[in-house]
């Protein structure tokens, strides 16, 4: 496999991976990677990234059907074309950082993942034509966020009990936010919102297009058990 798809491991973590031990050991033998037993590089993660210095490319890599538990950085794909992250279950147990992180990628797909108890469930940055679809997000700090994403599609996701906010998207180009369900999100802030989309180009003469359709935003600013309620009107 000519791909720097790395699983960085830390033996003393609780709630360890249940399906990745064989893959971890195989990548320890990868000629471009040096891992020492017991060495803490990052708290458990799956990284897929280009390594031009050593001649490795990770374009069109597929990361699927993994089960990640406990403290971790999550699944990260960076600076590659056409990655697919699907069918994964990431449970940070209240200490996870990312569920899925997509950095500077084109035509990436993050689809049908279950992401629980991490701070950033899905976060994208500096990419083009990426798609976030069919993910189920529960009890995270924030649901789906992005910065400087062009031509983004966010569709068919279910977000529940995201502490700070449901979606915050800073986008450009032609963007579609379709058929998402956001429930009981944003109950930790004085000014809560379920879905927020920020696009400078929309206010200027340009070819930008923003489409938001058929989204359900329910009980923003109210926790699922009703014990926490914000004191100001929520925004969609």
VEXDREN-2710 file (C-alpha; in Angstrom, 1 decimal):
% VEXDREN-2710
k/r/px/py/pz
1/UNK/0.0/0.0/0.0
2/UNK/1.8/3.1/-1.2
3/UNK/0.0/5.4/1.3
4/UNK/1.0/7.1/4.5
5/UNK/-2.1/5.9/6.2
6/UNK/-0.9/5.7/9.8
7/UNK/-2.5/4.5/13.0
8/UNK/-0.6/6.3/15.8
9/UNK/-0.9/4.4/19.0
10/UNK/-0.4/4.8/22.7
11/UNK/-0.6/1.6/24.7
12/UNK/-1.7/2.9/28.1
13/UNK/-5.0/4.3/26.9
14/UNK/-8.3/2.9/28.2
15/UNK/-11.1/1.9/25.8
16/UNK/-8.6/0.8/23.1
17/UNK/-9.4/0.0/19.5
18/UNK/-11.2/-3.2/19.0
19/UNK/-10.6/-3.7/15.3
20/UNK/-7.3/-1.9/14.5
21/UNK/-4.6/-3.9/16.3
22/UNK/-3.6/-5.9/13.3
23/UNK/-3.5/-2.8/11.1
24/UNK/-1.5/-1.0/13.7
25/UNK/1.1/-3.7/13.8
26/UNK/1.3/-3.9/10.0
27/UNK/1.9/-0.1/9.7
28/UNK/4.7/-0.3/12.3
29/UNK/6.6/-2.3/9.6
30/UNK/6.0/0.4/7.0
31/UNK/9.5/1.5/5.6
32/UNK/8.6/5.2/5.8
33/UNK/7.4/5.1/9.4
34/UNK/9.3/4.6/12.6
35/UNK/7.2/3.7/15.7
36/UNK/8.6/2.5/18.9
37/UNK/6.6/0.4/21.4
38/UNK/5.1/2.5/24.1
39/UNK/6.0/5.8/22.3
40/UNK/3.3/8.5/22.7
41/UNK/3.0/10.3/19.4
42/UNK/-0.7/11.4/19.6
43/UNK/-3.5/9.9/21.6
44/UNK/-4.7/7.2/19.3
45/UNK/-5.7/8.2/15.8
46/UNK/-6.0/7.2/12.1
47/UNK/-4.1/9.6/10.0
48/UNK/-4.1/9.6/6.2
49/UNK/-1.8/12.2/4.6
50/UNK/0.5/12.7/1.7
51/UNK/4.2/12.3/2.4
52/UNK/6.0/13.8/-0.6
53/UNK/9.4/13.6/1.0
54/UNK/9.3/9.8/1.1
55/UNK/7.3/9.5/-2.1
56/UNK/4.0/8.3/-0.6
57/UNK/0.6/9.5/-1.7
58/UNK/-2.8/8.8/-0.1
59/UNK/-5.1/9.9/-2.8
60/UNK/-8.4/8.0/-2.9
61/UNK/-7.7/6.3/0.3
62/UNK/-10.7/4.6/2.0
63/UNK/-11.1/4.6/5.8
64/UNK/-14.1/2.5/6.7
65/UNK/-15.7/0.3/9.3
66/UNK/-13.3/1.2/12.1
67/UNK/-14.3/1.3/15.8
68/UNK/-12.4/3.9/17.8
69/UNK/-13.0/4.2/21.5
70/UNK/-11.7/6.6/24.2
71/UNK/-9.3/9.5/24.2
72/UNK/-8.0/10.2/20.7
73/UNK/-7.5/12.6/17.9
74/UNK/-9.9/10.7/15.7
75/UNK/-9.8/10.1/11.9
76/UNK/-7.7/12.7/10.0
77/UNK/-7.3/13.0/6.3
78/UNK/-5.1/15.8/5.1
79/UNK/-4.0/17.3/1.7
80/UNK/-5.2/14.4/-0.5
81/UNK/-7.7/14.0/-3.2
82/UNK/-10.8/11.9/-3.1
83/UNK/-10.6/10.3/0.4
84/UNK/-13.7/8.4/1.6
85/UNK/-14.3/8.1/5.4
86/UNK/-17.4/5.9/5.9
87/UNK/-19.1/3.5/8.3
88/UNK/-16.8/4.3/11.2
89/UNK/-17.8/4.5/14.9
90/UNK/-15.9/7.0/16.9
91/UNK/-16.7/7.3/20.6
92/UNK/-14.5/9.7/22.5
93/UNK/-16.0/8.8/25.8
94/UNK/-16.1/12.6/26.6
95/UNK/-12.3/13.0/25.9
96/UNK/-12.1/12.7/22.2
97/UNK/-10.9/15.7/20.1
98/UNK/-12.2/15.0/16.5
99/UNK/-14.5/12.5/15.1
100/UNK/-13.6/13.1/11.4
101/UNK/-11.1/15.9/10.4
102/UNK/-10.8/16.8/6.7
103/UNK/-8.0/19.2/6.0
104/UNK/-7.2/20.8/2.6
105/UNK/-8.8/17.9/0.6
106/UNK/-10.8/17.8/-2.7
107/UNK/-13.7/15.6/-3.4
108/UNK/-13.6/14.1/0.1
109/UNK/-16.6/12.1/1.4
110/UNK/-17.4/11.7/5.1
111/UNK/-20.5/9.5/5.1
112/UNK/-22.5/7.3/7.4
113/UNK/-20.3/7.6/10.4
114/UNK/-21.5/7.4/14.1
115/UNK/-19.7/10.1/16.1
116/UNK/-20.2/10.3/19.8
117/UNK/-18.8/12.3/22.7
118/UNK/-16.0/14.1/20.9
119/UNK/-15.5/17.8/20.8
120/UNK/-15.5/18.4/17.0
121/UNK/-17.6/15.7/15.4
122/UNK/-16.8/16.7/11.8
123/UNK/-14.5/19.6/10.9
124/UNK/-13.3/20.6/7.5
125/UNK/-10.9/23.3/6.3
126/UNK/-9.6/24.8/3.1
127/UNK/-11.1/22.2/0.8
128/UNK/-13.2/22.0/-2.4
129/UNK/-16.2/19.9/-3.4
130/UNK/-16.3/17.9/-0.2
131/UNK/-19.4/16.1/1.0
132/UNK/-20.7/15.3/4.5
133/UNK/-23.7/13.0/4.4
134/UNK/-25.7/10.6/6.5
135/UNK/-23.6/11.0/9.7
136/UNK/-25.2/10.5/13.1
137/UNK/-23.7/12.8/15.8
138/UNK/-24.6/12.7/19.4
139/UNK/-23.4/14.4/22.6
140/UNK/-20.5/16.3/21.0
141/UNK/-19.2/19.7/21.7
142/UNK/-20.0/21.0/18.2
143/UNK/-21.5/19.0/15.3
144/UNK/-20.4/20.0/11.8
145/UNK/-18.0/22.9/11.3
146/UNK/-15.8/24.2/8.5
147/UNK/-13.6/27.1/7.5
148/UNK/-13.0/28.3/3.9
149/UNK/-14.7/25.4/2.3
150/UNK/-15.7/25.8/-1.4
151/UNK/-18.6/24.0/-3.0
152/UNK/-19.5/22.1/0.1
153/UNK/-22.4/19.7/0.4
154/UNK/-23.9/18.9/3.9
155/UNK/-26.9/16.6/3.6
156/UNK/-28.9/14.1/5.5
157/UNK/-27.0/14.3/8.8
158/UNK/-28.6/13.9/12.2
159/UNK/-27.2/15.9/15.1
160/UNK/-28.4/15.7/18.7
161/UNK/-27.2/17.1/22.0
162/UNK/-24.3/19.1/20.6
163/UNK/-23.3/21.3/23.6
164/UNK/-22.0/24.5/21.9
165/UNK/-23.7/24.4/18.5
166/UNK/-25.1/22.2/15.7
167/UNK/-23.5/23.5/12.5
168/UNK/-21.2/26.5/11.8
169/UNK/-20.1/26.7/8.2
170/UNK/-17.8/29.4/6.8
171/UNK/-18.0/28.7/3.0
172/UNK/-17.6/30.0/-0.5
173/UNK/-18.7/29.0/-3.9
174/UNK/-21.9/26.9/-4.4
175/UNK/-22.9/25.4/-1.1
176/UNK/-25.8/23.0/-0.3
177/UNK/-27.2/22.3/3.2
178/UNK/-30.0/19.9/2.7
179/UNK/-32.3/17.6/4.8
180/UNK/-30.3/17.8/8.0
181/UNK/-31.9/17.3/11.5
182/UNK/-30.5/19.3/14.4
183/UNK/-32.0/18.7/17.7
184/UNK/-31.3/19.9/21.3
185/UNK/-28.1/21.7/20.3
186/UNK/-26.4/24.9/21.5
187/UNK/-27.6/24.9/25.1
188/UNK/-24.3/26.0/26.6
189/UNK/-24.0/29.5/25.1
190/UNK/-25.8/32.7/25.8
191/UNK/-26.6/33.0/22.1
192/UNK/-27.4/29.5/20.7
193/UNK/-28.0/28.5/17.1
194/UNK/-28.7/25.2/15.4
195/UNK/-27.3/26.0/11.9
196/UNK/-25.2/29.0/11.1
197/UNK/-23.8/29.6/7.6
198/UNK/-21.4/32.4/6.9
199/UNK/-20.5/33.3/3.3
200/UNK/-19.0/36.7/2.4
201/UNK/-19.6/36.1/-1.3
202/UNK/-23.4/35.9/-0.8
203/UNK/-23.4/39.6/0.0
204/UNK/-21.2/40.6/-3.0
205/UNK/-21.8/40.4/-6.8
206/UNK/-20.3/36.9/-7.6
207/UNK/-21.2/33.5/-8.8
208/UNK/-21.7/32.2/-5.3
209/UNK/-24.9/30.2/-4.5
210/UNK/-26.1/29.1/-1.1
211/UNK/-29.0/26.6/-0.8
212/UNK/-30.5/25.6/2.5
213/UNK/-33.6/23.3/2.2
214/UNK/-35.6/20.8/4.2
215/UNK/-33.6/21.0/7.4
216/UNK/-35.3/20.4/10.8
217/UNK/-33.9/22.5/13.7
218/UNK/-35.6/21.5/16.9
219/UNK/-35.3/22.7/20.5
220/UNK/-32.2/24.7/20.0
221/UNK/-30.9/26.0/23.3
222/UNK/-32.6/23.3/25.3
223/UNK/-30.8/20.1/26.5
224/UNK/-32.4/16.8/25.8
225/UNK/-33.4/16.3/29.4
226/UNK/-34.6/19.9/29.8
227/UNK/-32.2/20.6/32.6
228/UNK/-30.3/23.3/30.7
229/UNK/-32.0/26.2/28.9
230/UNK/-30.5/29.3/27.4
231/UNK/-32.0/32.6/28.4
232/UNK/-32.2/34.3/24.9
233/UNK/-34.1/33.4/21.7
234/UNK/-32.3/30.8/19.7
235/UNK/-31.3/31.2/16.0
236/UNK/-31.6/28.7/13.3
END
